[in-house]
Amino acid sequence: MTKKRIIWKIIFYILFALFFVTAATGIIFYAKGYRYNFKTKKIEKIGIIELNFYPTKAKAFFEDKPIKRQKSPIRIKNLKAGDYQIRIKKEGFFTWNKKITVNPERVNKLFYILLFPENPEVQKLADEVSDFVLSPDDKKIAYINTNFENFGIYIVDTTTKEQNKIFPLDNEINSSKFVFEQLKWSPDNTKLMFIQKDKELEQSSIYSINVLKPQEILNISELYPYDFEVVDWIPQNDLIFQNSNEIIAYSQQNIYRCNINTYQTPKILSNKTSQFCLSHNKIFYIKNEKDKTSLWEINNDGNNENKILDLDNEDSYKLFSSIHHNNFAIYNEEEKNLKIITYENNQYQINSLTNEVFDAHWSEDGKKIFYKNNYEIWVCFLEKEKQKVFENSLVARFKNKINKVLWHPYYNHLIYNIEDKIKICEFDGENQTDFLNVSISQFNLAITGENNEKKPTLFFTNKENNESAISLYSVKLFKD
């Protein structure tokens, strides 16, 4: 073998080894998710987008190109860092669009994509309605009919729309003399509490009625020698211990716990209180004593009273609680300061926000709270991907007044009313949808459907054609 041939052979082996090492390295890097980004001129790890949408058979587009897999869920892999446009559409539905920023080594999970019907089905349930309230399990609606001939309290099944009158059964009470207010369901969905006011005598009575056996009615006002100003059921979140006998009542700055089944003397939980709110298993209240104002808590059973913080004695406040959790918020109306208070590691964490607040509501999971003023909607995130964070984001700002705002039952959307429109948007303010053209006076949500399928329906009251009478309607937020 000649010397020249040996040299070429050595060079070949070296080049082959270099090629093998380079190829193997490239394969390993590729397998681990590294790609060369020609925009940034850097080697970066790839990202992934996961889409989960309803209706599941809608068409998905990635960068204006149809995705081969056309049924939710969809996983788009091997994406370099950058912005990508996603569009999901289906005939008869509003199109969903969003620009997604992909970061290296991150999976962008979009599990909240909902397409809403363009022509939703609206159904009238009742005429001349003054108030309505949903049961905790969202299976029934109680409403007040103010018509002279049909005056009374009715129950509607949210799925079948069947309804029946539960009070009064003898029709001896008429709308010219009496008025009903403050309908409140018991935690176990079996009883309804309400206030009956006598217009002539200017007297009020508090009643509890069994909605399954309407003949079983109890006059709570006759049980106790107190003029209760506010009455509410004690939340019972453990299904094993749910009952419909325990109530919290407020009279002359005292908070009472009453058992309407045993008729025992009410237990005073706190005195010198100006207002209170109920949460998962606690009562939060503002106490005024000796020129000092402070925020307190106490267990529903009356134990473990504890002061949380001192307040300005001259200011007025609003309390916003989370029924399913012990998170709550307190708003100082003079300073326009909202304090978000969460319970972590056996102590309260307080975050302050400076903004005007007219209303606020917690999501059912207790991880988000929205608050609004006349022209803005904000959302505070308390937990994200199991990491405790606090993030305050502006959802939307409008030139027209915002009337009502609600969480969608999946909690990643907000439903709100502006002028003569019901709008829906995601909690980041994107994909705002003009869902329905109607001017509403009250609205709420129920989750209906068989076999535990979550098919939400919106219930609202509306004045039809500028008439004085208000009607109760339902509209489906879904379409198969």
C-alpha positions as CSV (number, residue, x, y, z in Angstrom):
1,M,0.0,0.0,0.0
2,T,1.5,3.3,-1.1
3,K,2.1,6.1,1.4
4,K,-0.4,8.4,-0.6
5,R,-3.1,5.8,-0.3
6,I,-2.6,5.4,3.4
7,I,-2.9,9.2,3.9
8,W,-6.2,9.3,1.9
9,K,-7.4,6.3,4.0
10,I,-6.6,8.2,7.2
11,I,-8.3,11.3,5.9
12,F,-11.4,9.2,5.0
13,Y,-11.6,7.7,8.4
14,I,-11.2,11.1,10.1
15,L,-13.9,12.6,7.8
16,F,-16.2,9.6,8.5
17,A,-15.6,9.9,12.2
18,L,-16.3,13.7,12.1
19,F,-19.5,13.0,10.0
20,F,-20.6,10.3,12.4
21,V,-20.0,12.5,15.5
22,T,-21.7,15.5,13.9
23,A,-24.7,13.4,12.7
24,A,-25.0,11.6,16.0
25,T,-24.8,14.9,17.9
26,G,-27.4,16.4,15.5
27,I,-29.7,13.4,16.0
28,I,-29.3,13.6,19.8
29,F,-30.0,17.3,19.8
30,Y,-33.0,16.8,17.5
31,A,-34.4,14.1,19.7
32,K,-34.0,16.4,22.7
33,G,-36.0,19.1,20.9
34,Y,-33.3,21.5,19.6
35,R,-33.7,23.3,16.3
36,Y,-31.8,26.1,14.5
37,N,-33.9,29.3,14.4
38,F,-33.0,31.2,11.3
39,K,-34.7,34.4,12.7
40,T,-32.7,34.5,15.9
41,K,-29.7,32.7,14.4
42,K,-29.5,30.5,17.5
43,I,-29.9,26.9,18.3
44,E,-33.1,26.7,20.5
45,K,-35.3,24.1,22.0
46,I,-38.7,23.7,20.3
47,G,-42.1,24.3,21.8
48,I,-45.5,22.6,21.5
49,I,-49.1,23.9,21.2
50,E,-51.9,21.7,22.5
51,L,-55.5,22.6,21.4
52,N,-58.7,21.4,23.0
53,F,-61.8,22.9,21.6
54,Y,-65.6,22.6,21.5
55,P,-67.3,21.6,19.2
56,T,-64.7,18.9,18.8
57,K,-65.3,18.6,15.1
58,A,-64.5,22.2,14.2
59,K,-61.8,22.9,11.7
60,A,-58.4,24.1,13.0
61,F,-56.0,26.2,11.0
62,F,-52.3,26.8,11.8
63,E,-50.8,29.8,10.0
64,D,-53.8,29.8,7.7
65,K,-53.2,26.2,6.7
66,P,-55.6,23.5,7.7
67,I,-54.3,21.0,10.3
68,K,-54.5,17.4,9.1
69,R,-55.9,16.1,12.3
70,Q,-59.4,17.7,12.4
71,K,-60.8,16.6,15.7
72,S,-60.0,17.9,19.2
73,P,-57.6,17.5,21.0
74,I,-54.8,18.5,18.6
75,R,-51.0,18.6,19.4
76,I,-48.8,20.7,17.2
77,K,-45.1,19.7,17.7
78,N,-41.6,20.9,16.7
79,L,-42.3,24.6,16.8
80,K,-39.5,27.0,16.9
81,A,-39.8,30.0,19.2
82,G,-42.0,32.7,17.8
83,D,-45.6,33.8,17.2
84,Y,-48.1,31.6,15.4
85,Q,-51.7,32.3,14.3
86,I,-54.3,29.7,15.2
87,R,-57.8,29.8,13.9
88,I,-60.7,27.5,14.6
89,K,-64.0,27.7,12.8
90,K,-67.2,25.9,12.1
91,E,-70.3,26.9,10.1
92,G,-73.0,28.4,12.4
93,F,-70.4,29.4,15.1
94,F,-68.3,32.5,15.7
95,T,-64.7,31.9,14.6
96,W,-62.0,31.7,17.2
97,N,-58.6,33.5,16.4
98,K,-55.5,33.9,18.5
99,K,-51.8,34.6,18.2
100,I,-49.8,32.2,20.3
101,T,-46.3,32.9,21.4
102,V,-44.2,29.7,21.6
103,N,-41.3,29.7,23.9
104,P,-38.5,27.0,24.0
105,E,-39.2,24.0,26.2
106,R,-42.8,25.1,26.9
107,V,-46.1,23.5,26.1
108,N,-48.8,26.0,25.4
109,K,-52.0,24.3,26.6
110,L,-55.1,25.9,25.2
111,F,-57.9,23.9,26.9
112,Y,-60.5,26.7,27.1
113,I,-61.4,27.2,23.4
114,L,-65.1,27.5,23.0
115,L,-67.0,28.3,19.8
116,F,-70.3,30.0,20.5
117,P,-73.4,29.7,18.2
118,E,-74.1,32.7,15.9
119,N,-77.9,32.3,16.2
120,P,-78.5,31.0,19.8
121,E,-81.8,29.4,20.7
122,V,-83.7,31.8,23.1
123,Q,-86.8,30.5,25.0
124,K,-89.2,32.5,27.2
125,L,-89.9,30.8,30.5
126,A,-92.2,33.3,32.3
127,D,-93.8,36.7,32.1
128,E,-93.9,39.5,34.8
129,V,-90.9,38.3,36.8
130,S,-89.4,40.5,39.5
131,D,-86.5,38.2,40.7
132,F,-85.0,34.8,40.2
133,V,-82.3,32.6,41.7
134,L,-80.6,29.4,40.7
135,S,-80.4,26.4,43.1
136,P,-76.8,25.4,44.1
137,D,-76.9,22.3,41.9
138,D,-78.1,24.5,39.0
139,K,-81.1,22.1,38.4
140,K,-83.9,24.5,39.4
141,I,-84.8,28.2,39.3
142,A,-87.0,29.9,41.8
143,Y,-88.7,33.1,40.5
144,I,-91.3,35.6,41.7
145,N,-94.3,36.2,39.4
146,T,-95.8,39.6,40.0
147,N,-98.9,39.1,37.9
148,F,-102.1,39.8,39.9
149,E,-103.7,36.5,38.9
150,N,-100.6,34.3,39.1
151,F,-98.8,36.1,41.9
152,G,-96.4,33.9,43.9
153,I,-93.2,31.9,43.9
154,Y,-92.5,29.3,41.2
155,I,-89.9,26.6,40.6
156,V,-88.6,25.8,37.1
157,D,-86.6,22.7,36.1
158,T,-83.6,24.1,34.1
159,T,-83.5,21.0,31.9
160,T,-87.1,20.2,31.1
161,K,-88.4,23.8,31.7
162,E,-91.3,22.3,33.6
163,Q,-92.6,24.6,36.4
164,N,-94.9,24.7,39.3
165,K,-96.1,27.2,41.9
166,I,-95.0,26.6,45.5
167,F,-96.3,29.6,47.3
168,P,-98.9,30.6,48.1
169,L,-100.9,27.4,47.4
170,D,-104.3,28.9,48.4
171,N,-104.0,32.1,46.3
172,E,-105.1,34.2,49.4
173,I,-102.1,36.5,49.0
174,N,-102.2,39.1,46.2
175,S,-99.6,41.5,44.8
176,S,-101.5,44.6,45.8
177,K,-100.8,44.0,49.5
178,F,-97.6,41.9,49.6
179,V,-94.2,41.7,48.0
180,F,-91.6,38.9,48.0
181,E,-87.9,39.5,48.2
182,Q,-84.5,37.9,48.7
183,L,-85.0,34.3,47.4
184,K,-82.3,32.1,48.8
185,W,-81.8,28.3,48.3
186,S,-80.6,26.0,51.0
187,P,-77.3,24.2,50.5
188,D,-79.0,20.9,49.9
189,N,-81.4,22.3,47.2
190,T,-84.5,21.3,49.2
191,K,-85.7,24.5,50.8
192,L,-86.2,28.1,49.8
193,M,-86.0,31.1,52.1
194,F,-87.6,34.4,51.3
195,I,-89.0,37.6,52.8
196,Q,-92.7,38.5,52.6
197,K,-93.4,42.2,53.1
198,D,-96.8,43.6,54.0
199,K,-97.2,47.0,52.2
200,E,-100.0,48.2,54.3
201,L,-98.7,47.3,57.8
202,E,-95.0,47.8,56.8
203,Q,-94.0,44.5,58.4
204,S,-91.8,41.7,57.2
205,S,-91.8,37.9,57.8
206,I,-89.1,35.4,56.9
207,Y,-90.2,32.1,55.6
208,S,-88.6,28.7,54.8
209,I,-90.5,26.4,52.4
210,N,-89.8,22.8,51.3
211,V,-89.8,23.0,47.5
212,L,-90.5,19.3,47.3
213,K,-93.4,19.5,49.7
214,P,-94.7,23.1,49.5
215,Q,-97.2,22.5,52.2
216,E,-94.3,22.4,54.6
217,I,-93.7,26.0,55.3
218,L,-92.1,27.6,58.4
219,N,-92.4,31.3,59.5
220,I,-88.9,31.9,60.9
221,S,-89.9,35.3,62.2
222,E,-92.3,33.7,64.7
223,L,-89.5,31.5,66.2
224,Y,-87.2,34.3,67.4
225,P,-87.8,37.6,69.2
226,Y,-85.5,39.5,66.9
227,D,-86.1,41.7,63.9
228,F,-83.6,40.1,61.5
229,E,-82.3,42.4,58.8
230,V,-80.3,39.9,56.9
231,V,-80.7,36.1,56.8
232,D,-78.7,33.5,54.9
233,W,-78.1,29.8,54.9
234,I,-74.8,28.5,56.4
235,P,-72.7,27.1,53.5
236,Q,-72.4,23.3,53.6
237,N,-69.7,22.2,51.2
238,D,-69.3,18.7,52.4
239,L,-72.0,16.6,50.8
240,I,-72.1,14.2,53.8
241,F,-73.0,16.9,56.2
242,Q,-75.3,19.1,54.1
243,N,-78.4,20.2,55.8
244,S,-81.0,22.9,55.4
245,N,-81.6,23.9,59.1
246,E,-78.7,26.1,59.9
247,I,-78.9,29.8,59.2
248,I,-76.9,33.0,59.9
249,A,-79.0,36.1,60.9
250,Y,-78.1,39.7,61.5
251,S,-79.9,42.1,63.8
252,Q,-78.9,45.3,65.6
253,Q,-75.1,44.7,65.0
254,N,-75.3,41.1,66.2
255,I,-74.6,38.0,64.1
256,Y,-76.6,35.0,65.2
257,R,-76.4,31.3,64.4
258,C,-79.9,29.7,64.4
259,N,-81.2,26.1,63.9
260,I,-84.7,26.4,62.5
261,N,-85.3,22.7,63.2
262,T,-84.6,22.6,66.9
263,Y,-85.9,26.1,67.7
264,Q,-83.1,26.6,70.2
265,T,-82.0,30.0,71.4
266,P,-79.8,31.6,68.7
267,K,-76.1,31.7,69.5
268,I,-74.5,35.1,69.2
269,L,-71.3,34.8,67.2
270,S,-70.3,38.4,67.2
271,N,-71.6,41.8,68.3
272,K,-70.9,45.4,67.3
273,T,-70.6,44.4,63.6
274,S,-71.5,46.6,60.7
275,Q,-71.5,43.9,57.9
276,F,-70.4,40.4,57.2
277,C,-70.0,37.8,54.5
278,L,-69.9,34.0,54.4
279,S,-67.2,31.8,53.0
280,H,-66.4,28.0,52.9
281,N,-66.5,27.5,56.7
282,K,-65.9,31.0,58.1
283,I,-67.7,34.3,58.6
284,F,-65.8,37.5,57.9
285,Y,-67.1,40.7,59.4
286,I,-66.2,44.2,60.2
287,K,-66.4,45.2,63.9
288,N,-66.7,48.7,65.3
289,E,-65.8,49.2,69.0
290,K,-64.3,52.1,71.0
291,D,-63.6,54.2,67.9
292,K,-61.7,51.3,66.3
293,T,-62.7,49.4,63.2
294,S,-61.2,46.0,62.3
295,L,-61.7,43.0,60.1
296,W,-62.4,39.7,61.9
297,E,-63.1,36.1,61.2
298,I,-64.8,33.3,63.1
299,N,-65.7,29.7,62.3
300,N,-69.3,29.0,61.3
301,D,-69.7,27.1,64.6
302,G,-68.8,30.2,66.6
303,N,-65.2,29.1,67.5
304,N,-61.8,30.6,66.8
305,E,-62.5,34.3,66.6
306,N,-59.5,36.1,65.2
307,K,-58.7,39.6,64.1
308,I,-57.2,39.8,60.6
309,L,-56.3,43.5,60.3
310,D,-57.1,47.0,61.5
311,L,-59.2,49.4,59.3
312,D,-59.7,53.1,59.0
313,N,-62.5,54.0,61.3
314,E,-63.9,56.7,59.0
315,D,-64.0,54.7,55.8
316,S,-66.8,52.4,54.4
317,Y,-66.1,49.0,53.0
318,K,-67.5,46.2,50.8
319,L,-66.8,42.5,51.4
320,F,-66.5,39.9,48.6
321,S,-66.2,36.2,49.7
322,S,-65.7,32.9,48.0
323,I,-68.3,30.4,49.1
324,H,-66.2,27.3,48.2
325,H,-62.9,28.6,49.6
326,N,-61.7,30.9,52.5
327,N,-60.4,33.5,50.1
328,F,-62.1,36.9,50.2
329,A,-61.6,40.6,49.3
330,I,-62.3,43.9,51.0
331,Y,-62.8,47.2,49.2
332,N,-62.2,50.6,50.8
333,E,-64.7,52.9,49.0
334,E,-62.9,56.1,50.1
335,E,-59.4,55.1,49.2
336,K,-60.5,53.0,46.2
337,N,-58.3,50.2,47.4
338,L,-59.1,46.5,47.0
339,K,-57.3,44.0,49.2
340,I,-57.2,40.4,48.0
341,I,-56.9,38.2,51.1
342,T,-55.9,34.5,50.7
343,Y,-55.3,31.8,53.4
344,E,-52.0,30.0,53.0
345,N,-49.9,28.1,55.5
346,N,-52.2,28.9,58.4
347,Q,-51.9,32.7,57.8
348,Y,-53.5,35.3,55.6
349,Q,-51.6,36.8,52.6
350,I,-52.8,40.3,51.6
351,N,-52.3,41.9,48.2
352,S,-53.5,45.5,47.7
353,L,-54.7,47.0,44.4
354,T,-55.6,50.6,43.7
355,N,-58.6,50.8,41.5
356,E,-62.3,51.7,41.6
357,V,-64.5,48.7,42.2
358,F,-68.2,48.4,42.0
359,D,-68.6,44.6,41.9
360,A,-66.4,41.5,42.3
361,H,-66.9,37.7,42.0
362,W,-64.6,34.8,42.7
363,S,-64.4,31.8,40.4
364,E,-65.7,28.6,41.9
365,D,-62.2,27.1,42.2
366,G,-61.1,30.2,44.2
367,K,-58.1,30.8,42.0
368,K,-59.4,33.9,40.2
369,I,-61.4,36.9,41.0
370,F,-62.8,39.5,38.6
371,Y,-63.7,43.0,39.6
372,K,-65.3,45.8,37.6
373,N,-66.1,49.5,37.6
374,N,-68.3,51.2,35.1
375,Y,-65.9,50.9,32.2
376,E,-63.3,48.3,33.0
377,I,-63.1,44.6,33.9
378,W,-60.0,43.2,35.7
379,V,-59.0,39.7,36.6
380,C,-56.6,38.7,39.5
381,F,-54.9,35.3,39.2
382,L,-53.9,33.8,42.5
383,E,-52.5,30.5,41.3
384,K,-50.9,29.4,38.1
385,E,-49.5,26.0,37.3
386,K,-49.2,25.1,41.0
387,Q,-47.0,28.1,41.6
388,K,-48.3,30.7,44.0
389,V,-48.3,34.0,42.1
390,F,-50.3,37.2,42.1
391,E,-51.1,38.7,38.7
392,N,-53.6,41.5,38.0
393,S,-54.7,41.9,34.4
394,L,-57.0,44.3,32.6
395,V,-59.4,42.2,30.6
396,A,-61.2,45.0,28.7
397,R,-62.0,48.7,28.7
398,F,-65.1,50.2,27.1
399,K,-66.6,53.6,26.4
400,N,-70.1,52.5,27.4
401,K,-71.1,51.4,30.9
402,I,-70.7,47.8,31.9
403,N,-73.9,46.5,33.6
404,K,-73.4,42.9,34.7
405,V,-70.4,40.5,34.6
406,L,-70.4,36.8,35.3
407,W,-67.9,33.9,35.2
408,H,-68.7,31.3,32.5
409,P,-69.0,27.9,34.2
410,Y,-65.6,26.9,32.8
411,Y,-64.0,30.0,34.4
412,N,-61.8,30.9,31.5
413,H,-64.5,33.1,30.0
414,L,-66.4,36.2,31.2
415,I,-70.0,37.0,30.2
416,Y,-71.0,40.6,30.5
417,N,-73.7,43.1,29.4
418,I,-73.1,46.4,27.8
419,E,-76.1,48.5,26.5
420,D,-78.2,46.1,24.5
421,K,-75.6,43.3,24.0
422,I,-74.5,40.2,25.9
423,K,-70.9,39.7,25.2
424,I,-68.5,36.8,25.9
425,C,-64.7,37.0,26.1
426,E,-61.7,35.0,27.3
427,F,-60.2,36.1,30.6
428,D,-57.3,37.7,28.8
429,G,-59.8,39.9,26.9
430,E,-59.4,38.2,23.5
431,N,-62.0,36.7,21.2
432,Q,-64.7,39.1,22.3
433,T,-68.0,37.9,20.9
434,D,-71.3,39.8,20.5
435,F,-73.4,36.8,21.6
436,L,-76.9,38.2,21.9
437,N,-78.6,41.6,21.2
438,V,-80.8,42.1,24.2
439,S,-80.9,44.6,27.1
440,I,-81.0,42.6,30.3
441,S,-82.0,43.5,33.9
442,Q,-80.6,40.4,35.6
443,F,-78.8,37.3,34.5
444,N,-77.2,34.2,35.8
445,L,-75.8,30.8,34.7
446,A,-76.9,27.2,35.1
447,I,-75.2,24.1,33.8
448,T,-77.7,21.8,32.2
449,G,-77.7,18.6,30.3
450,E,-77.9,14.8,30.7
451,N,-75.2,12.3,31.6
452,N,-73.1,15.0,33.4
453,E,-72.4,16.7,30.1
454,K,-71.6,20.4,30.8
455,K,-73.9,22.3,28.5
456,P,-74.3,25.7,30.0
457,T,-77.5,27.8,29.6
458,L,-77.8,31.5,30.3
459,F,-80.9,32.7,32.2
460,F,-81.8,36.3,32.2
461,T,-84.7,38.7,32.6
462,N,-85.5,41.4,30.0
463,K,-88.1,44.1,29.2
464,E,-89.7,43.2,25.9
465,N,-90.4,46.1,23.5
466,N,-90.0,48.7,26.2
467,E,-92.9,47.2,28.2
468,S,-93.0,47.6,31.9
469,A,-93.3,43.8,32.5
470,I,-90.1,41.8,32.8
471,S,-89.9,38.3,31.3
472,L,-87.6,35.4,32.2
473,Y,-85.6,33.8,29.3
474,S,-83.1,31.0,28.7
475,V,-80.5,30.8,26.0
476,K,-78.1,28.0,25.2
477,L,-74.4,28.8,25.2
478,F,-73.7,25.7,23.3
479,K,-74.7,24.0,20.0
480,D,-74.1,20.4,19.1
